[in-house]
Amino acid sequence: MTIIGGLDVHRAQITFDYLDTETGEIFTGQIRPASRSAFREWLGGRRFGGCADVRLAVEGCTGWRFIVEEMQRAGVRPHLAEPAETASRRGRKRRAKTDKADARLLRNLLLEDRLPESWIPPQLVLEARILARLYLSLSADRSAWLQRIHAQLYHQGVPAIETLLTGDGCAKLVEAALSPAGRQAVLTATATIQALDQQREPLRAQLQALARRLPGPRALTAHFGIGLLTAAVIWCEMGDCQRFRNSDQVVRLAGLDVTVWASDSKRSPGRLARQGSPALRWALFEAAKTSARPASPDYDFYEATRQRLDAKRATLSVARKLARRCYHTLRDLGAEAISDADETTQAA
């Protein structure tokens, strides 16, 4: 006997639809609230009658992590569906889309072996992703507040201060001719940046320490331009590279592939897809910036592309090269790429 079903997860409830392949009976309903404890209780009941082969599918949207973790804990085989591909396999909508319809679609795709599955990262990678994305969020907030200061200075006619947060820059800020409200805005922004730095720097050190300890990110630092921080971000965002057929898929994962719209004789200029991981794209672009240095192995390629196009597109071209190199490095490591060196040593 096999149980095959789908779960549609929302903040308020989890809608389920599963089939008992032996009896042909279909069970539907909802789990409320949509929490770890409620879902654990639902899985732990006598619902599946001691069936050893239970397979449930859930879309890889917000909330999938606790669902998958509880399924693994209960001995249920989880299937993580890629949201965009799942939606495309729904076909044209003939009626209103509902939670029941979504759960039924997942069950049918899994039953027909047509479910577009995503990789389920181990906890080590998931935790590293949270830290990396938190660091980048804090960095983005810091940049936004820095831009607010520059905007306020320009708005009040103060000459540009290039190094705002250095000792010399702070001295110039004190002497700047600002209105009372403008000075308050600048002081508030400066205090906010300092508070963000207090949260951001320990995260940076934590990610760098992770990169030193783990074999995957440590191997990536062998590539010119990739430091400990960018190695940690690239590693956790790429994950297990054995799941990719080729390096083109990694470039697509980073959103660095170029899309071109064409119809008959009309063709628009190529644009970045930007549909992949923003964190991975940031790390590859930051690493590729070092190709402007004469010591870089990509310097000649960068210079030729810069003269033909511009510096930004030259950097993006190098970033695509780095993505392919990182793919091969992690793929060659195999399972070791996403393993914890300390845990492996203790187990041995």
N, C-alpha and C positions, 0 to 999 in steps of 0.2 A: 504494500500500500504506500502511496506517495501523496503528500499534501502539497499543492502548488497554489500560490496566491500572490496578491498584490496589496500594497499598503499605500494609501494616500495621506501624507502627513501635513497637518495644519497646526496652528498655534493652539486652537481650542480642542481639536479632536483628531483621532487617527481612524480613517475609514478603511475597513478590511474587506477583502473579497477573495475567498479561497475555495479550492475544489478538492474533494476527496476522489482521487482517480479510481478507487476500487468500487465505490457505490455510485459515483457520478453526481453526488449531492454537492450543491454550492451553498456556502455559508457567507452571509454578509452582515455588516453591522458597524458600530463605532466604539472606539475606546475613549473614554473621557475621565479625567483630563488627559491631554497629550503630554504625559510626563514619563520619566524613566520608571518610577515605582508602579504606575498604573499599567504600563506596557509589560513590565516584568511579571506582574500579577496575572495579566492576560495570557502570557506565554506559559506561565507555570501551572495554569489550571489543567483540567482534564480535557481540554478542548480538542486536542489532537489524538487522544486515545492511545498514548504511548507509541505513536508512529515514529519510526527511526529516521524516515526520509521526509523532512519538512523543508520546503524551499519557498522563501518569500522574497518578493522584489519590492524595492522602494526607490524613488527617484533621488538623485544626488543633489537635492536642494537643502536649504537650511533645516537642520533637525535630523538629518540622516545618521549622524554619528551615534547618538545614543540608541537609536533603533537598531543599527547594525551591531553595536557592542552587546546589547541585550540578547539579540538573536544568537550571536556567537557564544555567549555565556550559557544559553539554554540548549545549545546543540542544534540550533536551526541553521540551515545553510542560507546565508544572506546573498542577495543579488542586488548590486547597486546600478541603477539605470541612468544612462546619460540623458539629461533632460531634453536637450534640443533634438537629438536623434529620436527620442521616444515620441516627442510631439510630432515630428515629421512622419512617423509611422502610423500616427492616428489617422492620417489622410484628411480629406476635406471634411469640415464640420457639417453634419446634416441636422444636428440638433444641439441644444444648449449643453455645454460641457459641465459636468458635475463631479463631485468627489467620488461618487459611486462609479461613474463612467471612467474616471482616471484609474481607480483601483482595479476595475474590470479589465481595462486595457493592459495594465501591467501583468495581470494574471494570464491573459490570453497570449501576450508576447512571450512570456516565460514558458507557457505550455507549448507554444509552437516553435520554441527555440529561436525566436527572432528578437529577443531583448538586447538592445545595444548596451553592453555592460561597461561600467567604469571600474578602474582599479580601486580596491579598498586599501588605503595606506595603513601600515602598522601604527601603533600608538606613538612610537618614537618619532616618526615622520609627522604625524598629526600635531603633536605638541610643538615640534620645531616650526611648523607652518604658522601656528598661532603666534609664537614669539616673533617670527620674522615679519609677519603682516602687522603686528602691533608696533614693531619698531618703525616700519615704513609709514604707518598712520601717524605716529608721533612726529616723524620727520616731515611729513606733508603739512601737519598743523604748524610746525615750527616755521616752515617756509612761508606759509600763509601770513603768520603774524609778522614775519620779517618784511614781507611785501607791504603790509599795512603801515609799518613805520616809514618805509620809503615813500609810499603814497602820501602820507600825512606831511612829510617834509617837503615834498614837491608841491603839494596843495598850498602850503604856506610860504612858498618861495625860498626855502632853505636849500643851499647847494647840496648836491648829492654827496653822501658819506659812504664810501665804498666798503669800509671795514667797520660796520656798525657795532659789533659786539666785542671789539678789541678795546684795550685801554684807551688808545687814541680816539677811537670812534665814540666811546662813551663820553670822553671829555668834550668832543665836538657837539654831542647831543645836549650836554648841559649848557653849552654856550649858545645853542641855536635859538634864534628869535622866533619863538612859538607863542601862540595865544594860550591862555590858561587851559582851555579845554583841549587844545592840540597837545600841550605838554602832558596833560593827564592821560590822553590816549597813547602817547609814546611811552610813558612810564608803565602804563598797564600792559602794553604789548611787550616791553622789555622784561617785566616781571613774569609774564606768561611764558616767554621763551626760556627764561632761566628755570622755571618750574618744569617745562617740558624736557629740558636737558637733564634735569635730575632724574627723570623717569627713563629717558632714552639711553643715556650712557651705560647704566647697568645692563640694559637689554643688549646693547652692542657687545659688551664684554661677555655676556652669557652666550651669545651666538658665536663669538670668536672662540670661546673655550670649547663649545660643542664641535666646531670645525677642527680644532686641534685633536680632539679625542676620537672622532669617528673616521673610519677609513675612507668613506665616500667623499665627503667634502675635503678631507686632507689630500686626496688624490687630485682633486680639481685645482688646488693651488699650484700645481706644477705648470699650469698654463699661464703665460705672461698676462698680467693685468688682473688676474683673479686673486683677491686677497681672502683672508679668513671670513670676513663678513659676507662678501658676495658669494663665496664658495658655499657657505651655510644656506644662503637663500636659494641658490641654483640647485643644490642637492635636494632640499626638502620639497621644492616645487616640481622638479623633474621626477623624483621618486624612483621607482624601479624601471629602468630604461629597457629592460628585457621585454616589456610589454609593447614597445614600439616596433613597427616593422622596419623603419628606416629613420634617418636623421631628419628628413623632411617633416615628419610628424612632430618632432621636438621643436622645430622652427615654428610650426603652426601652433603648438601648445603655448609658445611665448607670444603669439600674436605678431610675429615679425615677418610673416609671409605677406607678399604683395598681391592684392586683389585687383583685377582689371575687369571693368564692365565693357562689353563689346556687343554691338548689334549691327549686322550687315557691315557697312563701311565705317561705322562710327565706333570710336574707341576712346575711352576716357583715360587720363593718366593713372598709372598704378598708385594705389594707396595702401598703407599698412592695414592689415585686417584688425589688429587690436582686439581680437576676440579670445585671446588666451589669458594666461596668468599675468596680471600687471606686475606682481612682485618679481617673477622670472624675467620679464622684459626689462624692468628697472636694473636688475643685477647684471644682466648681459650688456646692457647699454653702458652702465658705469664701468664695467671691466673693459669694454671696447674703447672707451675714451683714451686709454693708455696707448692705443696704437698710434697716436699723434707723436709719441716719443721716438726719437731715432733708434733707441735700443730695442724697440718692439720688432718682432719677426714679421709683423704685418705692416710695417711702416711704409714700404714701397707701394704695397697695394692701397693703403690708406691715402697716400699722397696722390697716386694716379687717379683714384676715384674722387678725391676732393677737388682736384683741378678740373676734372671732367664734369662733376656735378656740384657738390658743396660738402662742407665738413660734416653736417648732420647725416646726410645720406651715406657718406663714407663710413661714419661710425656705425650706422645701422648695418652696413654690409659686413663690417668686421664682427658685429654682434651675432649675425647669422653664422659666420664661420665658427665663433666661439661656442655657439649652441651645438653645432655638429660635433666639435671636438669633445665637449663635455658629455654628449650622448655616447660617443665611443668609449670614453674613459670609464663612465659608470657601467656601461654594458659589459665591458671587458672584466670588470670586477665581479659581475654576477650578483649572487645573493649577498655577498659581503658588502656591496655598496649601500645597502639599507640596514645593515646589522650594527649592533652596538658592540664595539670591540671589548669593553669591560665585561659585558654580560657573556660574550662568547668565551672569554678567558676563564671566567668563574665556572661556567658550565663544563669546560674541559677539565 
